[in-house]
Amino acid sequence: MPTNEEIRTEVAQWLNANWSPDRSLREWREILVDGGWAAPTWPSSCFGREFTSEQAAVADEVFREKGALGAAQTGVGWLASETILVHGNEDQKQRYLRSILTGEHAWCQLFSEPGSGSDLAGASTKAEKKDGKWIINGQKVWNTNAHRADFGLLLARTDWDLPKHQGLSYFLINMHQPGVEVRPLKQMNGHASFNEVFMADAEIPEQDMLGKEGEGWRIAGTTLSRERRGFAGDRTGSSLKDLDGPIYEEYRQELASAHEPYNWYPQREGRVDLVMRRARATGAIRDPAIRQEIAKLISMKEAANLASAVAEQTRRTGSNEIIPAGSIGKLAKSNIARQASLVHTMISGADAMLSGPDSAEGGIVSEILVSVPAISIAGGTDEIQKNIISERVLGMPKEPRSDTGPFRDILRNVIDN
């Protein structure tokens, strides 16, 4: 394997010969993929160079120094690529991975359903095999960017006579086909980040099942583990705003479009960063009751930061404890957000109910109050996280289950089959 210095030299020479801010974004990324620098940690058979993470970091450093852009790394496409890398066959890798790296195709995640809540294994979207194709009927919900997606990661039930975790299969579905309808969902905070997706006799070719029939639950675990780690960032980072050229402007537009559904996410976490400034500016810092709640909030935030650092160290050691650690962090975020919402309400008083540019923080405080409830639901409810922590961390007995046996015999709050 090449040394770090050899990698730096090779990347620099390659960029000197190929990089130009006057190229179009798509043209540059096609060149990037062909050169093997779009995803250098990937296998050589999948447009990569089989680098270690350390070696890839060296290449990334040279990209930053020269202001060169990397592969498309926004949204669910990166989850799709990593899932396909692990579970896809060679045909699927060749057909789908390149267009993810170039940004040609956008993806969405079709997991959650209105009838199964946080119980992902309770999915009842039906996949039936007919004439060499899978026919899909069902509904998914909370699907970010589904209205812009070209393809989706779909979890559907192929066998109703097996226990619920065993009868699921994983598919790659074309979103631009008859039988797929996407409807945006308007949230109470005014944003429309999510969608609901209806599938009525939508078709999936046999070769677009990922893995084997019945392996959906295992493959979904790969997708969710990548999701917990978060999406990869862009190579140029914050320095992008200072760079000139057609390709940078195109890239800024791409990022703005990709990040738009998430611009309210800081508000759903409570905006702890605004608390002290607002407490001082309004004089609320002199109120002992408010000071006590602020101290509680800051203590909770600092404790969560320490727990997160421990979880990251655990992840680096390869320990299996990362899933419970993730649940602890998720539950901590919910508790912090609710405490922050309380503190913002105490500081602003009745003004917290006002929205618009003349209200507290230009409407940010009122947006916090109506956004915070989402964090206790998204990505698994607080109740689900408590179950995971109690069973996997504290070693408490599991809850009694009523959902064993064939899935078709399980009582559900939807009418099907």
N, C-alpha and C positions, 0 to 999 in steps of 0.2 A: 504494500500500500504506500502511496506517496506521503512524504513528510508534509507538515504544515507549510513550510517555506516553499516546497514544490507546488503545493496547491495554490498558494498566493500568486506565484509566478504564472502558473497556467491560467488561472482565472483572469489575472490582469491582462495577459497577452490576448486571451480570447475576447475580453470586453473591448480592448483597444481595436480589435479587428472587426467587431460586430455591433457594438452598442452605438446608438445614435438617438438623441432625444427628438429628432425630426421624423422618426419612423412612427407608424400607427401602432397602437397598443397591441392589436391582434397580430400584426406582422412581426413585431418584436418577440411576442411570446411563442410564435411558431418557431422562430430561430432559436429561442431559449430552450424549448423542448428538444429540438433536433440536436442541440449541443450537449444535452444531458445536465443542464444547470437549473432547470425548472424545479426539480425535486431530487437533489443529489443523493439523498439517503435511500431513495427507492432502488429496486433491483435494476440492473442494466437492461433486462428484457422489458421493463416498464418505464423507459425514458429516464432512468436514473443512473447513478454511478456507484451505488452500494457503499456510500460514505458512512462513517460513524457520525453521530450528532456533533462531536467536536470538530471533525473535518468539515462538516457542512457549515458550522459556525465561522470557520476561517473563510470559506467562500462568501458567506453573507457579509462579512466584514469588508471584503474587497468590493462587493456590490455597493455597499453603503458609501464607501470612500469615493466611488466613481459616480454615485447618484443613479445607478442602474436599477431598473425595476425588476421584480421577480415574477413568479407565476401568480395567477389568480388565486387568492387565498381567502376569499370572503364567503360568508354564508355557509349553507349546508353542503355545498360542493366539496369542501374539504373533509367533512364527515363521510360523504359518499365515497370519495377517493380512498380514504383509509380503510373503510369497510370492504370495498371491492378489492383492494390490495390483499386483504387477509383472506377473504372468502370467495372471491371471484375466480372463474376459470380464465385461461389465457385469452379466449375469445372475448369475454366480457372486459377484461383489462384493456385489450387493444381497442375495443370499440368505445369505451367510455372515459378512460383516464386522460387521454390527450385533450379532449374537449373541455375537461374540468380545469386542467392546467392552463389552457389558453384563455379560459373565460368564455368560450363560445356558448356553453350550456350552463344554465343555472339549475339548482336542485332545491327540493323541499323535502321535509320529513313527514310522512303520513303514518303516525303511530297512534296518537290519542284518539279516543272515540267518546261521543257524548254519553253513551250508556255504560261505560266501564270506568270512568273517573281516573284515579291514579293506578288502577289495576290493569296494567298494560297487557298482562297475560289473558285478560278477559275480553280481548278484542273479538268482535263478532262479524267484522267485514268478511264476506264469503268469497272464496276463490274456488271455482269448479272447473275441472279440465274437460274441454270439449273440442274434438277435432284438432288436437295438437296445440290448442291455445288455452290459456287460463281466463275465464270469464269472471270479472270482479263486480260485486254488488255490495254496497255499504256506504258508510259515512265516516269521515275523519274530521277532527276539529283542532283548533289552536295551531294551525299550520302557517308558520311565518313564511312570507314571501311566496306562498303557493300561487298567487296571482301572476307572478313573474317567472315561475319555474318552467323549465323544459322537461325535466324528469323528476320523479319522486321516489323516495325510499319507502316502500309499502310493506307493512306487516298485516297479513290476512290469514284467515283460518281455512285450511285445506282439509281438515278431518275433524268432524264433530263428535266422533265416537271415542276419541282419545281424551285423557285429562288435558286441561286447558293449556298447560305449558308445552305439551307435546304435539298439539295439532296445528301449530302455527308455521307458516312459511314466509320467506322473505323475497320480495320482488322488486324489480326496477321497472317503473311504469312511465310511459310517455304521457305527459300532461296535456299535450295538444291533440287529443283524439276525441272522436264522438263518445259520449257516455261519461266524460269527466267534466264536472261543473264546479267552478270555484266561486265562492261568495265571500266578500270581505265582511269582517265582524267589527262593528263600531264599539269602542270601549267607552266606559263612563268618563275617562279622562280626555276624551276627544280624539284619541289616536285610533288608527285602524291598522294595527300591526299584524293581526292574525286573520285567518280565513277558516271557513269550513268547506270541505271538499266532498261532493257527492259523486259516487260512481255507480252508473246503471248500465250493466252489460258492457263495461269497458273491457278491452282485450289486452292481454299480455302474452307475447310469444313464449313458447316453452323455454327457449334459450335465455329468457330474461328472469328466470328464477335464480336467485343467488343461493349457492349451496344446494343442498338436497331438500326434498319435501320433508317437512317436520322439523327442520333445523332453525326455524325463524326466531325462536326465543334465544337460542345461543348466539345467533348472528346479531340480533338486536342488542345484546349485551355489549358487543364490540362497539356498535355505534354509540351507545349511551356512555361507555367509558371514555370514548374520544370526546364526546360532548362535555363531560365533566371537566376534562382537561382544558377546554376552551379552544377556540379557533386560532390557527396560526396567524401571526401578524404580518404586515407588509415589511419588506426589507428596508425601505427608506425611512420609515417612521415619521417623526414630527418634522424632519428636515425637508420633507416634500414641499412644504408651503413656500420655501425659498427658491425652488428650482423652476426654471423657465424652459418652455418647449412644448410643442403640440402633444407629445406623449404624456407629459405631466398633467396637462389640462384634462386630457381624456381620462387619465387615471383618477384625478380628483373627482370627476363626475361619476366614475364607477364606484368609488368609495362612498360618495354622498348617497347614491342610490342604494347601495348595499347596507349602509348603516342607518338609513332613515327609519326603518321599523324599530330600531333599538334606542332612539334618541331620548325616550322617556325612562329607560332602565335606571339611570341614576336616581330619578325621583322615586321609583318603587323601592329602592334601598334606603330611602329616608333622608338623603343628603345631610349626613352628619357634619360634613364640611362647612355647612352654612350656619350651624347652631351658635357657636361662640360669637361670630361676627354679628349675628342678628341680636343675640342676647345683650351684647354691649351697645349696639346702635339704638336699641329700643329702651335700654335701661332695665330690662328684665333681669339682668345679672345681679341686681341689688335685691331681688326677691329671694329670700332663703328657701322657700318651697321649690321655686324654679331651679335655683342653684343645685338643690339636692337631686332633682331629676336629671339635670345636665351631667352631674358627677356620675350618676348611675349609668347614663348613656355612654359616657367616655370610658368608664371602666369596662362595660360590656364590649365596646369596640376594641379596646386594647387586648382584652382577654381573647377575643375572636382572632385577632391578628397573631397572637402567640400560638393559638391552636392551629391556625392555618400554616404557620411556619413548621410546626411539628408534623403536620400532615404531609407537607411537601417533602420534608426529609424522609418520612416513611415511604412515600412514593418512590423516591430515588433509590431506596434500598431494595425495591421490588417486592415489598411486603404485601400480602393480601388484605391488610387492614385498610387499604385506601377507600373501599366502599363505605364502611362505617364512618371513617374520618370525613368523607364527603357529606354524609348525612348530618354529622355534628355541625359542620360548617354551614350547611344549608339551613338547619334549624336556628343556628346562631344569627344568621342574616335576617331571618324572619323576626326574631325577638328584638334585634337591634332596630329594624325598620319600624316596628310598632312603637318602640320607646321613642325613636326620633320623631315619629308622627305626633306622639303625645307632647313632646317638648316643643315642637314647632307650634302646636295649638296653644300651649300655655304662653309662649312668647308673643304670638300674634293676636291672641284673643279672637274676637269676632271677625277681624280682618282676614283670618285664615279661611273664611268661607267665600271670600271674594276672588274672582278670577279677572284676568285681563291685565293690560300694561300698568294700570294705576294701583294694582293690588300688591300685597306683600311679595317682594322679590319678582315683580313683574308677572305674577301668576304662578310662580314656581311652588310657593307654599301650598296653595290650594291644589295644585297638581300632585304634590306629595301625598296629600290626604286621600285623594281618590285613586292613587296608584299603588300605595303600600299594600293593600289587601292582596294584590296579585302575587307578591313574592311568597306568600304562604300557600299558594296553590300551584304555581308553575314549577315544573320539574319534580313533582311529587309533593303532596301536601305535607303540612307539619305532622299530621297524624301518622302518615306513612314513615316519615323520618324517625318519629318517636318509636315506632314498632321496630325499625331496623336497629336503632341504638339499643333498645331494651333487650333485643334478642341476640345481636351480634357483638355488642360491646359489654353489656352488663350480664349477659348469660341468663336472662330471665326466660321462663317457659314461653313457648309460642302460643299465640292466640288460638282458640279452637277454630277449626276450619269447617265450612259447609260447602266448599267448592271443589271437593275431590270427586273422582269418578269421571265418566264421560261428560264432555262439555255440554252436550245437548240436554243433559238432565239437570244442569245447574240452574237454579232460579236466578233470573236476571231482571233488570228493570227495563227491558226492551222486548218487543214482540218480534220473534223471528223463528224460522224453521218450525 
